[in-house]
Amino acid sequence: MAVPGDPPNGTPEGIGGGDDEFRSDEYRSVVFDEDFVRAARLQEFSAQERMGEHAPAVRSRSIWSSGASTSRTSTPGRGARQGMLLVLLIATAFAVAVYMGLRNPYVPPPGGPAQALSATVVPLAPTTTVPGGRPTDLYAQSPAADYRVGASGITLPAVRRTHHFTDVQVVTALSIAKDYLVQSSLDPDVLAGTATRPVRVLLDPDQLEQFDRSMTSPSGDGRHAATGWLVRFDPATAVVADSRVRVNGTLAFAEVAPDVLEVLTDHTFVYAVRPATGAPAAVDGASLFTVRRELRLRFDRDDLGARRLEVAAAYVLAGPQDCSSDPAAGFRPVPAGAGPTTVGPAASDPYASGQPRRAAGLCGVMAPPATPRAAPVSPAP
């Protein structure tokens, strides 16, 4: 008997009859009893649950999304909040810029090329016979009796910031100036005329050509005197008899331009020297030689960063020495026991504190005090 759903002409040949023959063999072993069907629980997920982890990408958008996309998905008032946030960020950036500008004022660019050194070196002739003896005795009987020894006599002043230079930059300038004074006035090899590098490395590169010419071809033309840059004795005339050079003086600083700091130095150096031809052990024939150096040193920001300087001007009084000798190449002290030969037109006391009396010509007179006195000593830093 045909069953509804069977082919009208019956089951074709080669095809098994019955519903079981249409089922796969693997399902024949699966039997769902009535208890299993009743215990089964049907659960339908919501649309959001069916979307799963993709939901946040559709429902949530960044405030930095494009305006067209945001307008379709953002809630009312989102654009106003974004605008307020942008204004707040701009106001904060502006406030920070103003604050940093007040804390760090505009720094002018570095200055131009360094100017050439202008140097005046004046020999001071003795007015009496030059005293001789042992260095310690000579110092004790001279105005340098209470001077400090060596670099300890070069003391730094109280430091304060200027309008365009910080206190750290001022300290740097003063320390470079002290280094220059030490190397150019106290280094034994520089004093003996056998070395110039300790001084040269502290100079601005724009002044090196002038410095080198002053060392190789010194001249009293006001530009190329070796003794304008440093203290040097003529090795054929005198040598230093005591390395404990007595020093006293002052340093001062001032801002002369927004990008230029200037340091003024005024120091008296007292050396015990002896004739170069004498025996090294014969120290009884030593004498004192005094050099008063006034230097005007300049620094721009490049100089401070590289620890160098420009020597703008030098005024030097040195004696006792004969006015007929040219001090540009090196000092030639008058030896102990010798008297004056040429007397200059004006008297100058290299030991006097404050502004020294300028010699009227190319030679002056060394005017020692009537009695030994102790010069004021700058306080230790």
Secondary structure, 3 states (H helix, E strand, C coil): CCCCCCCCCCCCCCCCCCHHHHCCHHHCCCCCCHHHHHHCCCCCCCHHHHHHHHHHHHHCCCCCCCHHHHHHHCCCCHHHHHHHHHHHHHHHHHHHHHHHHHHCCCCCCCCCCCCCCEEEEEEEECCCCCCCECHHHHHHCCCCCCCEEHHHHCCCCCCCCCCCCCHHHHHHHHHHHHHHHHHHHCCHHHHHCCCCHHHHCCECHHHHHHHHHHHHCCCCCCCCCHHHHCCCECCCCEEEEEEEEEEEEEEEEEEEECCEEEEEEEEEEEEEEEECCCCCCCHHHEEEEEEEEEEEEEECHHHHHHCCEEEEEEEEEEECECCCCCCCCCECECCCCCCCCCCCCCEECCCCCCCCCCCCCCCEEECCCCCCCCCCCCCCC
